[in-house]
Every structure is written in C-alpha cells, then in structure tokens.
Amino acid sequence: MTVKEQDDCALIALDWGTSSLRCYRFDAAGTVLERRAHPWGIMQLPATEGAARQPHLAFQAALQAACGDWLAEAPDAPLIAAGMVGSNQGWQEAAYLTVPLAPERIARKLLAVDTGLGRTLHIVPGLLQMSTLPNVMRGEETQIIGALRQWRDDELLVGLPGTHSKWVRVTNGRIVHFDTFMTGEVYAALSAHTILGRTMQAADTPDDGAFMRGARVAQSLDGQAGVLSNIFSCRTLGLTGELAPRAQADYLSGLLIGHELNALKQLALQQPQRIGLIGDAGLCRRYRLVLELYGMGPVSEAAAATEIGLWSLAQHAGLVA
C-alpha cells in the first residue's frame, strides 16, 4: 500500500453479525476503498487461547486477523462497528435506544470499547420498541440510516427481508415503529425439520409460478384459515399430484412471504409514499413480486445501505468530517 493510500484511509467500519464479519475502509470523501468478508460472526470466532475465561480475546483476535494491517497502516482512522457485536453475546453490550428517534441520536450513543490493540471501537446501539409485545433490532438500524441518505420521502416503509424480516416505518426522517416476522427462520425450519421437507426436491432455478401460487393462497379466502393451516397444503398438493417436488419449496416460500405481507398490509395505518427494500437481491425480488401482487408500492431498493449507514453514523458522531 502506498503512502497516499494510507493517508486516504479516514474510517475503518465493521458490519459484525452473527455469522459473518464484513470490513470497509473509507477515504475522506466517504468512498469505500476496500471491502473484506470473513466467516467470523460472533457465534463462530476463531479459536483463541484463553477466550473461554476472557471472551473478548476471541473478538480481539478476529479483528486483528480481519483488518490488523489497516489498523497499522492508518493509526489515526477511527473504528466503528454495527450489528450483533454489540449484543449481550458480543464484544460488549451496547444498550438499546427506544424508538421513536432520529439517526443523530443513535450516533450520540455509540459505545466506546477498548480493543486492546491500541484502538477504541465505537459500537452502534440497537433499537427497542416498548409495547405489550416488545420488539428489538440490532444492525438493521444502520442499514436504515444508509437508506435514508437515498430516500427523502416524508412517509417511508422500509423492509429488510431475511431470517427475521423487519418492517420499519419512518416519518420525517425519524424511525417511529417496526415489526418483525421470523419468515426466513420458519421457512428453514419447516423445510429441514418437518414432514413438509420430506417430499421437497432441490430445483435448479426458482419457480416463480409456484412461488406466486403460494402468495395468492395467502391473500385468498383460503388464506383466512391462517398460515398454520395453509402450510399443510404444501404436502397435500404434492400428494394429489398438483405440485411437483421441485416446486414445493418455492410454493412454501410464497405462502410464508404472502402471509407476512398480508399481515403487514392489515397493520398499515396509512399508505406510505414509498416502500423501500434492503437486502439480498434475489430475496428482494421475491418480496417486490408479492408487494406488486398485493397492490402495495411503489417499491425501490437501496444499494450499499450498510456502508453508507456506517459512514453516516461516523459523521453524526464526529468521528469523521
């Protein structure tokens, strides 16, 4: 690395989740100079001597292995991290902040942690929604902040499809409410650990027809029986020869996503100006198909929301200009 490249490093940022660690090196203009990805999420850190008694040693070792060269080459660059690294199973717990709130408030509450590597790590707190059934998020708040740099609508509904899908309502730049649907995790559990998976066969390409069939059931009169009843049709349609084994996984996916979005539609107090999606392109495409089927939209997708969010939080916190 040249001297100029070293000087250009203004921020080192981490997206540190349960299963992966993604690293970003930014220049002073907020442009990502380099990206790295490692399988060292908080639940699968590298084996480290003494970590059983002092868990922070495993986090320290993972950070050193992931971007120790960046830290050495840019000794003045601040270090920021979002995600499960700030959970009670992470490096150190960053307390939840209660919604509603503005992004600037999140930046003012970064948790400073001594890494033991001559650097302070600034950890982004998660968000808590207090109600009869409380709700939490950790990591998604950073993606939402990144998306808000791209979308300026007064009323915005942000969807983050995944293992635990989040739907976040933003009003005038403030995060005011969010809901969680365990759609991805339930799909994985049903496919791998119930009788539904016994007749499924892997398909070479996605079956949009089967997927949309499931989504339509969730919206139909039959769908009023509820998801616990509807999912059994994945088996019975196979038994009666109406659904091929290679189509059953996509049909089940459509059922579950359909019920998620149908419930979301019922929960919506008013139609947002925009629905924004953040996440895996293939999964966002599926959600977009069902949103359009249900007459919800217009729909946009955010690019690079995590890195933009990390840079934005660093700016609000005064870590970078």
Secondary structure, DSSP 8 states (H G I E B T S, - for coil): --HHHHHH--EEEEEE-SS-EEEEEE-TTS-EEEEEEES--TTS----TTTTT-THHHHHHHHHHHHHHHHHH-TT--EEEESGGGSTTSSS----EESSB-HHHHHTT-EEEE-SSS-EEEE---EEE-SSS-EEESSHHHHHHHHHTT---SEEEEEE-STTEEEEEEETTEEEEEEEE-HHHHHHHHHHHSGGGGG----SS--HHHHHHHHHHHHSSGGGG-HHHHTTHHHHHHHTTSS-GGGHHHHHHHHHHHHHHHHHHHH-SS--SEEEE-S-HHHHHHHHHHHHHTT---EEE-SSHHHHHHHHHHHHTTS--
